[in-house]
Amino acid sequence: MRIDTVSQILVPSERLRPAATAALVTVGLVATAGAGGAYFPQSWGWSGLLFLAALGLVLLVAHSIELSRLELAFFGALAAFAAWVALSTIWTQSTTRTLLEIERDVVYVAAAAALLALATRTSVRLLLGAVPAAGAFVCAWALTSRVSADGRLIGPVGYWNALGVISAIGTLVALGFAVEGTRRSVASAAPVLFLATLYLTFSRGALLVLAAGVVVEVVLSPRRLRLVGTLALLVPPCAAAIALAARTEGVRLRLGLVVLGLVAAAVPVVADEVAGRIRLGPGLRRAATASAIVVAVAVGAYGVARAGGLGATASKAYRSFTGPPPANRLSGRSLLSVSSAGRAEYWQVAWRDFRRHPLLGSGAGTFEIAWDRDRHTIYDARDAHSLYVEVLGELGIVGLLLVAGAFLTPLLALRRVRLTPLTAAAAGAYVAFVIHAGLDWDWEVPAVTLAGLACGSALLVAARERPIQLGLPTRGAALAAAAVLAAFVGFTYIGNVDLARGTRAYDTGRYPDAVAEAQRAARLLRWSSDTWQLRGDAELSLGLRADAHRSYRRAAELDPNDWRLWYDAGITARGPERAAALARAERLNPLAREILALHGR
């Protein structure tokens, strides 16, 4: 049966594609956010298979698949970056960690491919609308559950800054719909929920990128004055929502947000009424813009003067940025702090790692090894809290260029896209994601990265001009590649699930079950030291010291630069072998608490 015949049977109308695109984005964002942001490996299996299944279905049954050169460049750069990550297994300092990076990156490649192949130019509105819709669901979930860590709201995502940037992206896209669309009232009510959630995360990075995104959106929007007016009218209900979130919780908070949301929903009506009565010519528009700039500069100058002048302000900011986190970090005042919360040292360590391996890097996922070896503080860290700095250290100049190429391509679409309030909103939200990826470990939280990729894909699809239609040979090759990736994802998924089950068994004291699950996982994840470490932990808890030592040694053979494995092998050994293993652990992590305890420090 020919492909076009199958297409006519399964997809009777191309009108299904916009709805399918929106459904894919909504389901993907809500599901990954609800699974702890999809931070853990077992989430990459089902999410990767979801996007690969969508891609395969489109390749099989779509009447036509058309992609512009910019879309092909974006996907090519993203796929090339994932390939470079995979290639780094040749020189990596940790095969275990690098393979985990590959597993996660496949999700992003599959998601980008599925969105671009499925979406049409008529899909842009629904594609973008799915982002705040999913974000609102996640924020409502967070406020209802009130799950927090260190006093900050984390919700189902599991990390306050990730929840904060999801709120910021949702706010920016919702503003575009509040200016243009048939459901402007619903869109204008959404920022009440988003900003209350953002405040409770105390996420300074999310607040910063929200401001940057608003600036981008205002500059690009063809209905600039309407957008500014809408923003001004939304300030009172949003400020009241923040004040309410700071003082109450539970049913009172939810009811209060509903009331304030209804107030905000009236903003488009008020904005239309005001706009109908006020007519501003080009001269007045320019004067209003100039006045706004003057006011902003005056406010900034006043703040600098109050702080003691430009030099004193810069010096104070530098000390705060490089110093320890502020003592009031868990209050609303922490939003005004410029402390890097340890990021300055993370970036210094990654930079030193880059200088050792400037071209290729030390291998994907190996920042933690460099941190353990080179840090000056006792705090642990797995990521450099900046995608770009971390990639520079782990994958060298080549890796950074590939990331930059992938991330900048959607912005190039602004030269070709017809600017509307919605495309301006997509650009503002995408810029917010790109900036925040340089301030935190968003790349390790697929729920955040998928929201950013959705906004970037919307820009690319909106700018689609003179597209290239994928022929039968190309679609066949793409389908074969998707099948290979699906096999890899499914294979690792089963192993990661076994490992996760073993970890849960260990945490609940079911040590024999933990050993059995670790054995099953090791048969699939033959490169992973985690399976043998789990087995060793369970065997040690069962009193099987010799067995545990053999498991730890096997883990150390698979990941020889992991200090923890040598430490575990050392404490289960005796004599010279114990001393040698502990000495190696100390060289790999001289400031580990366990190492310091051995020396009575």
N, C-alpha and C positions, 0 to 999 in steps of 0.2 A: 504494500500500500504506500502511495506517495505521501511525502510529508505534508503537501498542501491539502490532500484529502483528509488526512488525520486532523489537520488544523481546522478544517471546516466542520468536522464532527465535534471536536472537543471545545473549540473556541468559536462559537458562531458569530461573535461580534467583538471588535477591538475595543468596544466601550467597556469591556470587563477589565482591561489592563489598568486604568487609573485606580479603580477600586481595589484591584489586586495589589497594586503598588502600595497604596495606603495601608492595606491590611498587613502586608509583609513588614512595613516599618513599625506599625503599631504593635503587632505581636512580638517582633524581634526586640523592640525597646522595653516593653513591659516584662517580657519573659526574662531577659537578661538582667534588668534592674531588680526583678523579684528574686533572682538567684544570687543575691549578694553582689550585684553588678557584674556577674559572670567572671569574677576574679579567679575562681578556682578551676583547675584543669578539667574536672568532670563536666563543667558547664560548656566547655568549648566543643565537646562532641556533639551534643544535641543542637546547639546553636549553629555550628558549622554545617551539620546535615540539613538543618532547616533552610539555610540560604542556598546550599548546593542543590537541594531538591527543587527549590523555586527556580534556580537557574536552569536545571535540566528540563523542567517542564516547559519553560519559555523556549528553550532551544528546540524542543520537540514539536511544539504545537503553535507557536506564534506565526501569524501570517507573514510578518516581516520583522526583522531586527535591524534597526538603523542606529549607527553611532557616528558622532562627529569626530574629527581629528583630535579635538581637545579631550573628548571622553576617552578615546583610545590612548592618548598620551597620559592621562590621569591613571587609567587602569594599568597601563604598561609600567609606569613608574612605581605604583604600589606593588604590582606583581614582581618587579625587578628587586624592590627592597626585600620582599619575602624570600626571593631566590637568594639574595645576598646573605640574608640571615641563615638560610639553609646551607649555603656554601661555607659559612664560618665554622661549621662542624669540623672542617679540615684542620683549622688552627686554634679552635676554641680552648679555653682553660677549663671548661666544664661542659662535656657533652650532654649531661643530664639537663642543665639549665638551657642550653641552646635548643635542644629538642622541644622543650616546653615553649620557648619563644616561637618556634615554627608552628606548633599546634595552634597558638593564639592567632598568629598572623594569617593563617589559612582562613580563619573566620572573617577577617577584614577583607581579604581578597575575594572570598565567596560573596560577601555582602555587597561589595562594590559592583561586582560582575552581575549579580542578580538584579540590583536596583537599576543599573544602566540599561541592561537588556530588557527589563520588564517595562520601564517607564517610557511614556511618550510625552510630547510637549503638552498634551492635554492633562497629563498626570501631575504637573508641577503643583497645582493648588492642593490637591489631595495629599500628595507626598509631603508637602510642607505642613499641611494641617495635622497630619499624623504625629508630628514631633511634639507640639504643645499638648495635643490630646493625650498622648502616652505620658508626657511629662506631668500633666495635671493628675493623672491617675496615680503615678508614682508618688507625687507630693502629698496627695490626699491620703494615700496608704501610709506614708511616713508620719503625717500628723496624727492619724488615727492610732497607729501602733505606738507612737512616741518612743521608738527605740533609739537610744542614745549611747554615746561612748565619750567618756571624759567630759560629760555635760553638754555635748553637741549632738544635734539631731542627725542620725545617719539613716534611719528608715530601712527599707529592704535592700538598699544599695550597699550598705555596710561601711561607708566612708563619707564623712561630712563634706569634704571638698568636692567629691563626686556628685553628691546630692545637690550641693550648691551650684555647680556649673550646669547641671541638668535644669535647675530652676532658672538660671540666667538665660540659657538657650531658649527655654520655653517662653520666658518673658519677651525676648526679642522677637521671636516669630509671632507671638500673639499680638504684639503691637502692630505688625504689618497687617494682620487680619482685622484689627480694630479700625484701621484707616480705609481698608479696601475689602469688600466682601459682602456676602449676604447675611452673615452671622456675626456682625460687628459687635453686638451687645455681649454675646458669649465670649468673644475674644477679649473684650475690654475688661470682663470680670476676672479672667484668668490671672493677670498679674497680682491680684490680691492674694491668691493662693500661693503663687510662685514666690513672691517677696516675703511673705510670712515664713515660708519654709526656708528660704535663703538666710533670713536673719537668724533663725534658730540653729543653723549650721555654723554661724560665726565664721564663715569662709571669706577671708579678705580677698583671696584670688578670684572667687566667683563675683564678688562685688566689683573688683577692678575690671574684669573682662565684660561685665554687664555695662559698665560706664563706657568702655571702649566700643562695645557693640552698638550702644545707643548713638554714639558720635558717628560711627560709620553709617548707621541706618538713616540718621537725620541728613547727613551730607549727600547720600545717594538717592534718597526718596524724592520723586518728582512732586510729591504733595507734602513738602517740608513743613509748611506752616500748619497744615492740618495735623501732621504728626506731632509737632511741638505743642500745639494746643491740646491735643489728646493727652500727651504726657503731663502737661500742667494740670489738667482736670483730674488725672488719675492719682496725682500726688496725695491729696487728702485721704481718700479711702485706703490707699496702700500704706500711708504713714500710720493710719489708725490700725490697720491690720498688723503692722509690725509692733506697735505699742501693745496691742491686745496679746500677741504671741509672747511678748516679753513678760507679761504679767499674769497670764492665766493659761489653762490647758483643759483638756478633756472636752466635755459637752459644751461648756461655755465658749471655749475657743472655736469649736466647729460652728456653733450657732452664730457667733459673732462674725466669723468669716463669711457665712452665707449671707448675712445682712449686708455686710460691706461689699460683697460681690454683687448683690442686687443694686447697690448704689453705684458701683463702678459700671454696671451694665447700662446705666442711663447716660454715660459719658458720650457715646456717639450721637445720641439725640441732641444733647446740649451742644456738642461741637458743631453739628449741622445747623442748629439754630443760630449760633454765633456767627458761623461762616456765612450764613445767608444774609446777615445784617451788616457784615463788615466787608468792604471791598478794598483791597490793598493793591495799589499800582506797583509797577516795578521799582519806582523810587522809594516808596515806603517799605517794600520788601527788603531792599538793600539796606535801608536805614535800620530796620529791625534786626537784620543779621549782624550789622556792625555794632549795634547797641549790645546785643547778646555777647559778642566777643569782648567788647570793652568791659562789660560787667564781670565776665569770667576772669579776665586778666586782673581786674581790680581786686576781686575776691582773693585770687592767688597771691597777689602782691601784699595784700593786707595780712594774709596768713603768714607769709614769709617774714614780714616786718615784726609781727607779734612774736615770732619764734627767735628773733634776734638778728635777722638779716640773712642774706643768701648763704654766706660762708658758714655761719653758725647752724643754719638749717641743714645744709649739706653734710656738715660734720656730725651733727646729731643723728641724721638719717643713716649715715654710714655706720656709726657705732651701733645703732639699733639693728641694722640689717645683719651685721656680722656678729652681733652679740647673742646671748642666750634668749630664749623666748620670753616675752613679757609675763610678769606675774599675774596680770589680769586678763590672760588670754581667753578665759572662758566666760567673758561678759561682753556686752555690746561694745564696750570701749576697745576691745581687742580689734575691732574692725578698723580702727584708726591707727593701729600700730604698723610700722614698716619693718618689723623684725622678719628675718627670713626663716625663723623657726628651724634653724639648722641647715637650711639649704645651701648657705654659703660654703660650708665645709663639704657637703655632698658634691657640689660642683667643682670644688678644688681637687677632690680626690679623683673625680672623673677626668678632669683636665690633665692631671699627672698621669693617669692611665693612658690617655690619648697620646701624650708625649712619648710614652714608651712604645706605642704601636700606632703611629700616625696614619698609616695607609689602610691597614686591615682591621685594627682594633684587637681587643683581647678575646673576642667572641661574644655572640649575642647572649644576654642574660648573665654576664659575669661581673656586673658592677659590685655585687655583694662581696665577691672575692677580693676585689681591689679595696673596698671599704674596710673589710676586716683586717686587711694587711696594713693599710696606710692611715687609718683614722687617728685622730688625736683625742677623741671623746669616747666615753664608755657606751654611748647609745648605739643600738643596732639599727641597721638600715638595709633594705633589700634593693631599693631603687634610688636613683639620683634625683628624683622629684623634678625632672625635666627631660622630656623625650629627646630633645636636641642635644643636650649635654651628654646624656647617657649613651645615645647612639654614637656620638663622637668618640667616646671612650671605648665602647664595645665593638663598633663596626667601622671606625675610622672615617676619613674624609669621604670615601666612597659611599658609605652608609648615610652620612648626613646629606650628601648631595641628592641621593635617591629620595629621602624623606622630604627634603625641601622641594624637589621637583613634583612629587605627588601632592603636597599640601598647597603649593602655589598655583597649580594648574587651574583649580576652580576659580581663583581670583582673576586669572587671565580671561575667563569667560565674561567678566564685567565689561570688556571692550565690545562684546558682540551682543550681549543680552539687552532686551528692551527693558529699561528701568521702570519698575512699578513699585508700589509700596511693598509688595510681597517679595520681589527679587531683592529689594533693598534690605528687607528683614532677613532673608536667607543669607545675604552677604554679611550683615552685622552678626548674626548668630554663628556663622562659619568663622569669621575673624575671632570671635570670642573663644571658640573651641581651639583654634590654632594658637592663640596667645596662651590660653590656659594649659595647653599641652606642654608648653615650655616652663610652666611653673609647678607642675605636679605630675603624678604618675597616672595620668588619664589613659595612656596607651595600655596600661595593665588592667583597666576597668572597661571591658567591651561595651557596657551600657552607655558610657560617656562617648567613647569613640564612634559607636554606631550612630548616635545622635548627630555628631559632627559630620560624619560621612553622608548622612541623609541630607543635611543642609548643603554640603558641597555638591552632591549629586544633583540636587534641585537646580543649582546655578548652572551646572553643565548641561542638563537637559533643557532648561529654558533658553540656553544660547545655541541650541542645536541648529546648525545651518549646513546646507549641502551635505547631509549625512551620507555615510558609506553603508550600503546595505550588505549585510553578511550573507554570503552565498552558502550553498549546501556544503561544499568542502570545509569552509571555515566553521560552520555550525557543527559539523560532524567532529572536527578536531577539538572544538571547545567542549563538546559533549563528552568526548573521550577523556579530556583533561579533567573535567568535573567528576567523571566516574573514578579516575585514579585518586583524586583528592578525597572523594567520599570514602573510598576503601581505606586510605590512610587515616582519615578522621574516625571512621568506625572502629578501626583496629585499636587506635590509641584510646578511644572513648571507653571501650570495654576494660582496658587495663587501668585507666584512671578511675573508673567506677569501682573496680576491685580494690584498688589502693585506698580510695575514700572509705569503702566499707571496712577495710582493715584498720584504718585510723580510728573510725568510730568504735570498732570493737575494742581497740586498745584503750581508748579514752573511757570506756565504760567497764573496763576490767575484764573483758572476755579475751584473755591473752591467747588461748589456743585458737580461737577463731581468727584473731589478728594474724597469727603465724600462717594459717591456711590461706587467708586472703592475700597476704603478702607473697606467698609462693605462687598463687595464681597470677597476680599482677606481674611478677618477675618473669613469668613465661612469655608474656606479651611485651612488656616494656624492658627488653633486655639491656638497654642502654642506661636505665634509670638506677641511680644509687638509692633513691628514696624507698624503693621496695625492700632492699636489703637492710636499710637502716630501720625501717619499721619492724622487719622480722627480728633484727637484733634487739630492739627495745622490748618486744614482746617476750623473746626468749630470756632476756635478762630478768624481766619481771616474773617469769616462771622459775627462776633460780638456775637456768641452764647457762651458766657462765661461759663454758667452753664453746657451746653452740653460738651464743651471742657474739663472742669474740670472732669466730669465723665469719659470721654475717657482716660484722662491722668491717673486717678486713676486705671482704668482697666488695662492700660499698666503697671503701677507700680506693680500691683498684679501679673502680668505674669512675670515681670523681676524686682524683688525688689532691685537688686543691681546696677541698672542703675541710676546714679545720675541725669541724664537729665530728666527722667520721674518724679522724685520727685520735681525737680526744676519747671518743667512745671505745675505740680499739685499745687505747692505752689503759684506760681504767679497768678493762676486762682482761688485761695481760699481766704478766709478772716479770720481774728481773729486767734484763737489758732491753727486751722488746717493749716493755712498758715505758721505760725511760726514753727510748728512741721515738715511739709514737707520740708521747706527750711533748717531746721537744719539737717535733714537726708541727704539732698543733699550735704550739706557742709561736713558732715562726710565721705561721699563717694568720694568726690572730692574737697578737701579744696582749691586747687589752680585754680579752674575753673574761667575763666575771669568773668563770670556772677556772681559767688559768691563773688569774690573780689569787683566787682562793687557795690554790695549791701552794702558792708562795706566802700564804698568810697575809695577803694584802687586801 
